[in-house]
Amino acid sequence: MRYDYLIIGGGIAGVTAAETIREEDAQATIALVSEETHPLYSRVMLPRYLKRKIQREQLFLRTEHQFTQKSIDLRLAQEVSFVDTKRGEIGLVNRAILGFKKLLIASGGRVKSIPENLRGEFSYRLQTLEDADRLFKNLYKITSPIVVGSSLISLELLEIFAVHKTPPVVLVRGPHFFREFLDASGAEILHANFRAHGIDAQYNTTVTSAEPKDNMLKVLTSRYSEIICDAMAFGIGIERNIGFLHGSGIECGKAGVKTNEFLETNAEGVFAAGDVAEFQDVISGKQHVVGTWTNAFLQGKCAGLNMVGKREIFKRVSSYSITNLGFHITILGECDGEGVEDIIRIDSAHRQYERFFLKDGIICGTALINRFPDKPILAKLIETRTPVGEYAEQLRDFRFDIGSIPVIQ
């Protein structure tokens, strides 16, 4: 089988690209290859399912029939083993060969590997529907959970257990949550909220060993403490699915498949989008990955347009947001790098915090706690590279309205 457009990955990036191509080209042959056994479902809604805020069937965003209606050949439960850009072919684990004129890599990521000694019946993760189903099935009998990690998924796991009246212990490798984005004062606001919800947060701590004990799990930490639990849930990030690209000639960077601002790889006719794309960010000037649902959707749209011959630059301020345990937390733009300075303003009484990261007098990133209305204003300042150096002292005070800063048009 040969297709005009072949897409690897059945998540929101791949599906959006396929549907965008179909809108632009009614006659093209399109195939979408997915390791998943289900058609598209919402990964970002999995926590809501586990908190019993929605029913399982509400997770599904497409049916197989909808792909048939759009003449998109959906191939579920099929894993790619290699890509041959010279021949314009991919190979599947089942030894089938599919040809393409243009290819999109939207293969996403997998949860980072859990050490073998920590795997087993007490271990949980939250990446796929199967992960969520397994945790959902056992939530009623979990009484003493541990959460490992300080990612956004870790925050979701904390709330899932708290909602089910089993507040966990959380083990954080670093000195506090989100050490890349928050200073100690911002982290203390989060920590106080954990305490208020009965969550025991332990920092500078890792798991060194775990072994069954009386139908529970005995966990030893790097601080020589012992914790008895009946669930250990991991929020330790993901690894990009790029192993099948070895030998393909497609260039990969530190984290994913390298692309330019049009989401094109170094191989002609091959694009990448979503969590797997290490794209050239025209706003920050950096090559990086952004692992959010919204980013994957927008990159899928952009890649689909460019695959049919458009020339659309992908331009968006990277954004991570979560509503968690009554807090709203947002990370915008780039919060690290050489020559970056920070300005902090904090209102502990009202549990509000903002940290602005500036380079050469321009905001390049921000971290916000309970200041969501400032998000679009700050995103605009970052996108337009509006100089704010003259407002540096005023930015330290919440009485100053950042919306009063004139934005470069």
C-alpha positions in Angstrom: 0.0 0.0 0.0 1.2 3.5 -0.9 -0.4 6.7 0.4 -0.1 10.3 -0.5 0.1 11.2 3.2 1.1 8.8 5.9 0.9 9.7 9.6 2.6 7.9 12.5 0.7 8.5 15.7 -3.0 8.5 16.5 -3.0 11.3 19.1 -4.4 14.8 18.7 -1.5 15.9 16.6 -1.7 13.1 14.1 -5.5 13.1 13.9 -5.7 16.9 13.5 -3.1 16.7 10.7 -5.0 14.0 8.9 -8.3 15.9 9.1 -6.6 19.1 8.0 -5.1 17.4 5.0 -8.5 16.0 4.1 -10.1 19.4 4.3 -7.5 20.7 1.9 -7.2 17.7 -0.5 -10.4 15.8 -1.0 -8.8 13.2 -3.3 -5.6 12.3 -1.5 -5.0 8.9 0.0 -4.3 9.2 3.8 -3.3 6.6 6.4 -2.8 7.0 10.1 -0.9 4.3 12.0 -1.4 4.2 15.8 0.0 1.9 18.5 -3.2 2.6 20.4 -6.0 0.0 20.4 -8.6 2.9 20.5 -9.3 5.8 18.2 -8.6 9.2 19.5 -9.4 9.9 23.2 -8.5 12.8 25.4 -5.4 12.2 27.5 -5.9 15.5 29.3 -9.3 14.3 30.5 -8.0 11.1 32.1 -7.7 12.8 35.5 -11.3 14.0 35.3 -12.4 10.4 34.7 -10.4 9.2 37.7 -11.9 12.0 39.8 -15.3 10.8 38.7 -16.2 14.1 37.1 -16.9 12.5 33.7 -17.9 9.1 32.5 -15.4 6.9 30.6 -17.2 7.2 27.3 -16.8 11.0 27.4 -13.0 10.5 26.9 -13.5 9.4 23.3 -13.2 12.2 20.7 -13.5 10.1 17.5 -15.0 6.9 16.3 -13.6 4.5 13.7 -16.6 5.3 11.6 -15.7 9.0 11.5 -12.3 8.1 10.0 -14.0 5.9 7.4 -16.4 8.7 6.5 -13.4 10.9 5.7 -11.6 8.2 3.8 -8.7 8.1 6.3 -7.3 4.6 6.6 -7.0 4.2 10.4 -4.6 1.4 11.4 -4.9 0.7 15.1 -2.6 -1.5 17.3 0.2 -1.3 14.7 3.7 -0.4 15.8 6.3 1.1 13.4 9.7 -0.6 13.4 11.6 1.5 10.8 11.4 4.5 8.4 13.2 4.4 5.1 13.1 8.0 3.7 15.0 7.0 0.5 12.4 4.5 -0.5 9.5 6.5 1.0 8.5 3.5 3.2 7.8 2.5 6.8 7.9 -1.0 8.2 5.5 -2.3 10.8 6.3 -4.8 13.5 3.9 -7.2 11.8 6.2 -7.0 8.8 3.8 -5.0 6.6 5.4 -2.2 4.5 3.6 1.1 3.8 4.7 3.6 1.2 4.3 7.4 1.3 4.8 10.5 -0.6 4.8 12.7 2.5 5.2 11.5 6.1 4.3 13.0 9.5 5.9 11.8 12.7 3.5 12.4 15.5 4.4 9.5 17.7 4.3 11.3 21.0 6.0 9.8 24.1 5.9 7.1 26.7 6.3 7.3 30.5 9.9 7.2 31.4 11.0 3.7 32.4 10.4 2.8 36.0 13.3 0.9 37.6 12.7 -2.8 37.5 12.8 -3.2 41.3 9.9 -0.7 41.6 7.6 -2.4 39.0 4.7 -4.6 40.0 1.1 -4.8 41.2 1.6 -1.7 43.5 3.0 0.5 40.7 0.8 2.9 38.7 1.3 5.5 36.0 -1.0 7.8 34.1 -0.3 8.1 30.4 -2.8 5.9 28.5 -6.4 4.9 28.9 -5.2 1.5 30.0 -3.2 3.1 32.8 -6.3 5.1 33.9 -8.6 2.1 33.7 -6.2 0.1 36.0 -6.0 2.9 38.5 -9.8 3.5 38.4 -10.4 -0.2 39.1 -8.2 -0.1 42.2 -8.8 3.3 43.6 -11.6 2.1 46.0 -9.1 -0.2 47.8 -6.0 2.1 47.9 -5.6 3.5 51.4 -1.9 4.6 51.6 -0.6 5.9 48.3 2.8 7.4 47.4 3.3 9.7 44.4 6.9 9.9 43.0 7.9 13.0 41.0 7.1 16.7 40.7 5.6 16.9 37.2 2.1 18.2 36.2 1.0 14.5 36.2 2.2 14.3 39.8 -0.1 17.2 40.7 -3.0 15.4 39.0 -2.2 12.2 40.9 -2.1 14.1 44.2 -5.5 15.5 43.5 -6.9 12.2 42.4 -5.9 10.5 45.7 -7.1 13.6 47.7 -10.5 13.5 46.0 -10.8 9.8 47.1 -10.0 10.8 50.7 -6.6 9.1 50.6 -4.1 12.0 50.6 -0.7 10.6 49.6 2.9 11.0 50.5 4.8 12.7 47.6 8.5 12.2 47.1 10.3 14.9 45.2 13.9 14.6 44.0 14.7 18.3 44.2 14.4 20.9 47.0 10.7 21.7 46.0 8.1 21.3 43.3 8.8 23.0 39.9 12.3 24.1 40.9 13.0 25.2 37.3 10.1 27.8 37.6 9.5 28.6 41.2 11.8 30.1 43.8 11.5 29.0 47.5 8.8 31.5 48.3 6.6 30.3 45.4 7.2 26.7 46.3 6.2 27.4 49.9 2.7 28.6 48.7 2.3 25.2 46.9 3.7 23.3 49.9 1.2 25.1 52.3 -1.6 24.0 50.0 -0.4 20.4 50.0 -0.4 20.5 53.9 -3.9 22.0 53.8 -5.1 18.9 51.8 -3.3 16.4 54.1 -0.5 15.7 51.6 2.9 14.9 53.1 5.5 16.4 50.7 9.1 15.1 51.2 11.8 16.9 49.3 15.4 16.0 48.3 14.1 12.4 48.5 14.1 9.4 46.1 13.0 5.8 46.3 15.9 3.4 46.9 14.1 0.1 47.2 10.6 -1.4 47.6 9.5 -4.9 48.6 6.2 -6.5 49.4 5.3 -6.8 53.1 2.0 -8.2 54.5 0.0 -7.3 51.3 1.5 -3.8 51.3 4.7 -2.3 49.9 7.6 -1.3 52.1 9.5 1.6 50.5 12.9 2.8 51.6 14.0 6.3 50.7 17.3 8.0 50.2 16.8 9.7 53.5 16.7 6.3 55.3 13.0 6.6 56.0 10.6 3.7 55.6 7.1 4.2 54.2 4.4 1.5 54.1 2.0 2.0 51.1 -0.3 0.0 48.9 0.1 2.1 45.7 3.1 3.9 44.2 2.2 6.3 41.4 4.8 7.8 39.1 4.8 11.2 37.6 8.3 11.3 36.2 7.8 12.6 32.7 8.0 11.0 29.3 10.5 9.8 26.7 9.8 10.6 23.1 8.9 7.7 20.8 11.8 8.0 18.3 13.6 4.6 18.6 12.1 3.5 15.3 13.9 6.4 13.5 17.4 4.9 14.0 19.1 4.6 10.6 16.4 6.6 8.9 18.5 9.7 8.3 16.0 11.9 10.1 17.8 14.1 12.5 16.9 14.0 16.1 18.0 16.5 18.8 18.3 16.2 22.6 14.6 15.4 23.1 12.8 14.7 19.9 12.7 15.0 16.1 14.3 18.2 14.9 12.3 20.5 12.7 12.4 24.0 11.4 9.7 26.6 12.0 7.5 25.0 9.4 7.7 21.6 11.2 9.8 20.1 8.4 12.6 17.7 9.2 15.9 17.5 7.4 14.4 14.8 5.2 12.4 16.0 2.2 8.7 15.5 2.6 8.9 14.4 6.3 7.4 16.5 9.0 7.0 16.2 12.8 4.4 17.5 15.2 3.2 17.3 18.8 5.2 16.0 21.8 7.8 14.4 19.6 8.7 17.6 17.6 11.8 19.5 18.7 10.9 22.5 16.7 12.6 25.8 16.0 10.7 28.3 18.2 10.7 31.7 16.3 9.7 33.5 19.5 12.4 32.2 21.9 14.9 31.4 19.2 15.4 28.0 20.7 15.0 24.4 19.5 12.8 22.6 22.0 9.8 20.4 22.7 6.5 21.4 24.2 4.4 18.5 25.7 0.9 19.9 25.9 -2.4 19.0 24.3 -3.0 22.5 22.9 0.5 22.6 21.3 0.0 19.2 19.8 -3.4 20.2 18.3 -2.0 23.5 16.8 1.2 21.8 15.5 -1.0 19.1 13.9 -3.0 21.8 12.1 0.1 23.6 11.0 1.9 20.4 9.8 -1.2 19.3 7.9 -1.3 22.7 6.0 2.4 22.6 5.2 2.2 19.0 4.0 -0.3 20.1 1.4 1.9 22.9 0.2 1.1 25.9 2.4 4.0 27.7 4.2 2.7 28.3 7.7 5.2 29.2 10.4 4.4 27.7 13.7 4.4 30.6 16.2 3.0 30.3 19.7 4.2 31.1 23.2 4.6 27.8 24.9 2.2 27.3 27.8 1.6 24.8 30.6 -1.5 25.3 32.8 -3.2 23.2 35.4 -6.0 23.7 37.9 -5.1 21.7 40.9 -6.2 21.4 44.6 -8.0 24.8 44.2 -4.9 26.5 42.7 -4.4 27.6 39.1 -0.7 27.2 38.0 0.6 28.5 34.7 4.1 28.4 33.1 4.7 30.6 30.0 7.6 30.8 27.6 11.2 30.1 28.4 12.3 30.3 32.1 16.0 29.4 31.8 19.1 30.0 29.8 22.2 32.2 30.0 21.7 35.9 31.0 18.2 35.4 32.4 17.2 37.5 35.4 14.1 37.1 37.5 11.7 39.5 39.2 9.2 38.1 41.8 6.1 39.5 43.3 4.2 37.6 46.0 1.0 38.0 48.0 1.1 35.1 50.5 -2.1 36.1 52.3 -4.0 35.8 49.0 -1.9 32.8 47.8 -0.8 34.7 44.7 2.7 34.6 43.0 4.3 35.7 39.8 7.9 35.2 38.7 9.0 37.0 35.6 12.1 35.9 33.7 13.8 38.6 31.7 16.6 38.7 29.2 17.9 42.0 27.9 14.9 43.8 29.4 12.4 41.5 27.7 10.1 39.0 29.4 11.0 35.5 28.0 9.0 33.5 30.5 6.8 33.6 33.6 5.5 31.4 36.4 2.1 32.2 37.8 0.1 30.9 40.8 -3.5 32.0 41.0 -3.0 34.9 38.5 -4.7 33.4 35.5 -6.1 36.7 34.2 -2.5 37.9 33.6 -1.8 35.0 31.3 -2.9 36.5 27.9 -1.3 39.8 28.8 2.1 38.2 29.5 1.8 35.9 26.5 1.4 39.0 24.3 4.4 40.7 25.9 6.5 37.6 25.4 5.3 37.1 21.8 6.0 40.7 20.8 9.2 40.9 22.7 8.1 44.2 24.2 10.8 45.8 26.4 9.8 46.0 30.0 13.1 47.0 31.7 11.8 50.4 32.7 9.1 48.7 34.7 11.4 46.4 36.6 10.7 47.9 40.1 7.0 48.2 39.5 6.7 44.6 38.5 7.6 43.6 42.1 4.4 45.1 43.3 0.9 43.5 42.7 -0.6 47.0 42.8 1.0 47.6 39.4 -1.2 46.5 36.5 0.9 44.7 33.9 -1.9 45.4 31.4 -0.7 49.1 31.4 2.5 48.2 29.7 2.3 49.4 26.0 2.6 46.3 23.8 4.7 46.6 20.6 2.3 46.2 17.6 
